[in-house]
């Protein structure tokens, strides 16, 4: 019985010593060089108020640290799709660094419980900030005013993260991807603008060339008109001269016939008979004529 009691007492002493060691060990917690934290008493369910930095710390039995980074950490958004001011989808690659303010660490832990939940909220808030900034720029401004867009993203993120007691730094807009159809349209527009510029540069030369061709055509037309008018005047003069000659010829014949009638004392019938005799006499071929009887071949001495 004495030996048994010794064993029991010895076991109990050892157990107490082990428990004491375990309790003492659980009273020590370490923070690494890139960590800060607030002590949390898991027994009393109470949160400390003083932010602790790196090193070995002692506290109530069974306490632990709710840890946060003491240096800036990176948040990345890869292939984040947003709609710009024109309603065109834009794909962004953005990265920046954040840091929870140690002075507000107690409020942060009370609101978000731990760092993992805090980061999840920061990520959603950052995404909303990027959507907001994206919606304030049209498609062309993402290329022509990229620095302004980056600054707008920084401003929007800083404003929203400030409400969550977080600071940001080292913002980088690594890539801005526009739809392929838009890039094709932009290239076509640039080509059209260049073609318009070429046409505008060529316009004075083409206008001069066209004016020269028109003046040459007008000159040739005037030459043709002048020639036509000259030919018309010549034709008219020639026709008038021929008409005058014919009239003169007929007038001469008329005067001659009038003289004959007057000198010979011929009547109209006698003159016609005279003309018939002359026509027959001047003919080189035989002439056959049918004359009603009685017919007179001469009218000289009538009367």
C-alpha positions in Angstrom: 0.0 0.0 0.0 2.9 2.4 0.8 4.5 1.8 -2.6 1.3 2.4 -4.4 0.7 5.6 -2.6 4.2 6.8 -3.6 3.5 6.0 -7.2 0.2 7.9 -7.2 1.7 10.9 -5.5 4.7 10.9 -7.9 2.4 10.7 -10.9 0.2 13.5 -9.6 3.3 15.7 -9.0 4.6 15.0 -12.5 1.2 15.8 -14.0 1.0 19.1 -12.1 4.5 20.0 -13.2 3.6 19.2 -16.8 0.4 21.2 -16.5 2.3 24.2 -15.0 4.8 24.0 -17.8 2.1 23.9 -20.4 0.2 26.8 -18.8 3.4 28.8 -18.6 4.3 28.0 -22.2 0.8 29.0 -23.3 1.4 32.4 -21.7 4.1 33.1 -24.2 3.4 34.2 -27.7 5.8 35.4 -30.5 5.3 38.0 -33.1 7.6 37.9 -36.1 9.5 40.9 -37.5 6.8 41.7 -40.1 3.9 41.3 -37.7 1.9 43.4 -35.2 -1.0 42.2 -33.1 -3.4 42.7 -30.3 -3.6 40.1 -27.5 -6.8 38.3 -27.2 -7.8 36.4 -23.9 -9.5 33.3 -25.1 -10.8 32.6 -21.6 -12.1 36.0 -20.7 -13.0 36.8 -24.3 -11.4 40.2 -24.1 -9.3 42.1 -26.6 -6.2 44.1 -25.6 -5.8 47.7 -26.5 -2.0 48.0 -26.8 -0.6 47.0 -30.2 2.4 44.7 -29.8 5.3 44.4 -32.2 7.8 41.7 -32.9 9.3 39.6 -30.1 8.3 37.2 -27.4 5.4 38.4 -25.2 3.8 37.0 -22.0 0.2 37.3 -21.2 -2.7 35.5 -19.5 -2.8 31.8 -19.7 -4.2 30.6 -23.1 -4.1 34.0 -24.8 -3.2 34.5 -28.4 -2.4 37.4 -30.8 -4.7 38.5 -33.6 -1.9 39.3 -36.1 -1.7 41.8 -38.9 1.2 42.6 -41.2 3.4 45.5 -40.1 4.6 46.1 -43.6 2.8 46.9 -46.9 1.3 43.9 -48.7 0.3 43.7 -52.3 -3.2 43.4 -53.7 -3.4 42.4 -57.4 -6.4 42.6 -59.9 -5.6 40.6 -63.0 -8.0 40.7 -66.0 -10.5 42.8 -64.1 -13.4 43.6 -66.6 -15.2 47.0 -66.2 -17.3 49.2 -68.4 -16.0 52.6 -69.4 -18.0 55.9 -70.0 -18.9 54.7 -73.5 -20.2 51.4 -72.2 -17.2 49.6 -73.8 -15.7 46.7 -71.7 -12.2 47.3 -70.6 -9.8 44.7 -69.0 -7.4 46.0 -66.4 -4.3 44.7 -64.7 -3.8 46.7 -61.5 -1.6 46.2 -58.4 -1.0 48.3 -55.3 0.2 47.9 -51.7 -1.9 48.4 -48.6 -1.2 48.6 -44.9 -3.7 48.6 -42.0 -3.1 51.6 -39.6 -1.7 50.3 -36.3 -3.5 53.1 -34.4 -6.9 51.7 -35.7 -6.0 48.1 -35.2 -8.5 47.5 -32.3 -11.4 48.9 -34.3 -10.4 46.9 -37.4 -10.3 43.7 -35.4 -13.6 44.4 -33.7 -15.2 45.0 -37.1 -13.5 42.4 -39.3 -12.3 39.8 -36.7 -9.0 38.9 -38.4 -6.7 39.8 -41.2 -8.2 37.3 -43.7 -11.6 38.8 -43.4 -10.1 42.3 -43.6 -8.3 41.5 -46.8 -11.4 40.1 -48.4 -13.3 43.3 -47.7 -10.4 45.4 -49.0 -10.4 43.3 -52.2 -14.1 43.9 -52.8 -13.8 47.6 -52.0 -10.8 47.9 -54.3 -12.7 46.3 -57.1 -15.6 48.7 -56.7 -13.2 51.6 -56.7 -11.7 50.4 -60.0 -15.1 50.1 -61.5 -15.9 53.6 -60.4 -12.7 55.1 -61.9 -13.2 53.1 -65.1 -16.7 54.5 -65.6 -15.4 58.1 -65.7 -13.2 57.8 -68.8 -14.2 57.1 -72.5 -12.3 54.6 -74.6 -9.9 57.0 -76.3 -8.9 58.6 -72.9 -7.5 55.2 -71.7 -4.8 55.7 -74.3 -4.4 59.5 -74.5 -4.9 60.2 -70.8 -3.5 57.1 -69.1 -1.7 59.1 -66.4 -5.0 60.9 -65.5 -6.7 57.5 -65.2 -4.0 56.2 -63.0 -4.3 59.2 -60.7 -8.1 58.8 -60.6 -7.7 55.2 -59.6 -5.2 56.3 -56.8 -7.6 58.9 -55.6 -10.7 56.6 -55.6 -8.8 53.8 -53.8 -7.3 56.1 -51.2 -10.7 57.6 -50.4 -12.4 54.2 -50.0 -9.5 52.5 -48.2 -9.3 55.5 -45.8 -12.8 54.6 -44.5 -11.3 51.1 -43.7 -8.3 52.6 -41.9 -5.9 51.4 -44.6 -3.2 53.3 -46.5 -2.2 52.5 -50.1 1.1 53.1 -52.0 2.9 52.0 -55.1 -0.1 51.9 -57.4 0.6 50.3 -60.8 -1.8 50.1 -63.8 0.1 47.4 -65.6 -2.2 46.9 -68.6 -5.3 48.3 -70.2 -6.9 46.0 -72.8 -9.5 47.3 -75.1 -11.8 45.2 -77.3 -10.2 43.9 -80.5 -13.0 45.4 -82.6 -12.3 48.8 -81.1 -8.6 48.6 -81.9 -9.5 47.7 -85.5 -11.9 50.7 -85.6 -9.2 53.0 -84.2 -6.7 51.8 -86.8 -9.3 52.3 -89.6 -10.1 55.7 -88.3 -6.4 56.7 -88.2 -6.0 55.4 -91.8 -9.0 57.4 -92.9 -7.6 60.5 -91.2 -4.3 60.0 -93.0 -6.1 59.5 -96.3 -8.1 62.7 -95.7 -4.9 64.6 -94.9 -3.3 63.3 -98.1 -6.4 64.3 -100.1 -6.3 67.8 -98.5 -2.6 68.1 -99.4 -3.3 67.0 -102.9 -6.4 69.2 -103.3 -4.5 72.4 -104.4 -2.6 70.5 -107.1 -5.7 68.7 -108.4 -7.6 72.0 -108.4 -4.8 73.7 -110.4 -4.8 70.7 -112.8 -8.6 70.9 -113.2 -8.5 74.6 -113.8 -5.8 74.2 -116.4 -7.8 71.5 -118.2 -10.9 73.7 -118.1 -9.0 76.7 -119.5 -7.6 74.5 -122.3 -11.1 73.2 -123.1 -12.5 76.7 -123.0 -9.7 77.9 -125.4 -10.3 75.0 -127.8 -14.1 75.7 -127.7 -13.5 79.3 -128.4 -11.2 78.4 -131.3 -13.9 76.1 -132.7 -16.5 78.7 -132.3 -14.4 81.4 -134.0 -13.6 78.9 -136.9 -17.2 78.0 -137.2 -18.2 81.7 -137.3 -15.5 82.4 -139.9 -16.6 79.5 -142.0 -20.2 80.6 -141.7 -19.3 84.2 -142.8 -17.4 82.9 -145.8 -20.2 80.5 -146.8 -22.7 83.3 -146.4 -20.6 85.7 -148.4 -20.0 83.1 -151.1 -23.7 82.3 -151.3 -24.6 86.0 -151.4 -22.1 86.5 -154.2 -23.4 83.5 -156.2 -27.0 84.7 -155.6 -26.0 88.2 -156.8 -24.3 86.7 -159.9 -27.4 84.6 -160.8 -29.6 87.6 -160.3 -27.4 89.7 -162.4 -27.3 87.0 -165.1 -31.1 86.7 -165.1 -31.4 90.5 -165.1 -29.0 90.8 -168.1 -31.0 88.1 -170.0 -34.2 89.9 -169.0 -32.8 93.2 -170.3 -31.6 91.5 -173.5 -35.0 89.9 -174.2 -36.7 93.2 -173.5 -34.5 94.9 -176.0 -35.2 92.2 -178.6 -38.9 92.5 -178.1 -38.7 96.3 -178.3 -36.6 96.4 -181.4 -38.3 93.6 -183.3 -41.8 94.7 -182.2 -42.6 91.2 -181.1 -45.7 90.2 -179.3 -45.5 87.7 -176.5 -46.4 84.8 -178.9 -43.9 86.1 -181.4 -41.2 86.3 -178.8 -41.9 82.7 -177.7 -41.6 81.5 -181.3 -38.4 83.4 -181.6 -37.0 81.7 -178.5 -38.1 78.3 -179.8 -36.3 78.9 -183.1 -33.2 79.9 -181.2 -33.4 76.9 -178.9 -33.8 74.5 -181.9 -31.0 76.2 -183.8 -28.6 76.0 -180.9 -29.3 72.3 -180.2 -26.6 69.9 -181.4 -29.1 67.0 -181.6 -32.2 66.6 -183.7 -35.3 68.2 -182.1 -38.8 66.8 -182.7 -41.8 69.0 -181.7 -45.5 68.4 -182.1 -47.3 71.6 -183.0 -51.1 72.0 -183.4 -52.2 73.1 -186.9 -52.4 75.6 -188.1 -49.2 76.8 -186.7 -47.2 79.7 -187.7 -43.4 79.5 -187.7 -42.9 83.2 -188.1 -44.7 86.2 -186.9 -42.7 88.8 -188.7 -44.8 91.2 -190.7 -48.1 90.4 -188.7 -50.2 93.3 -188.2 
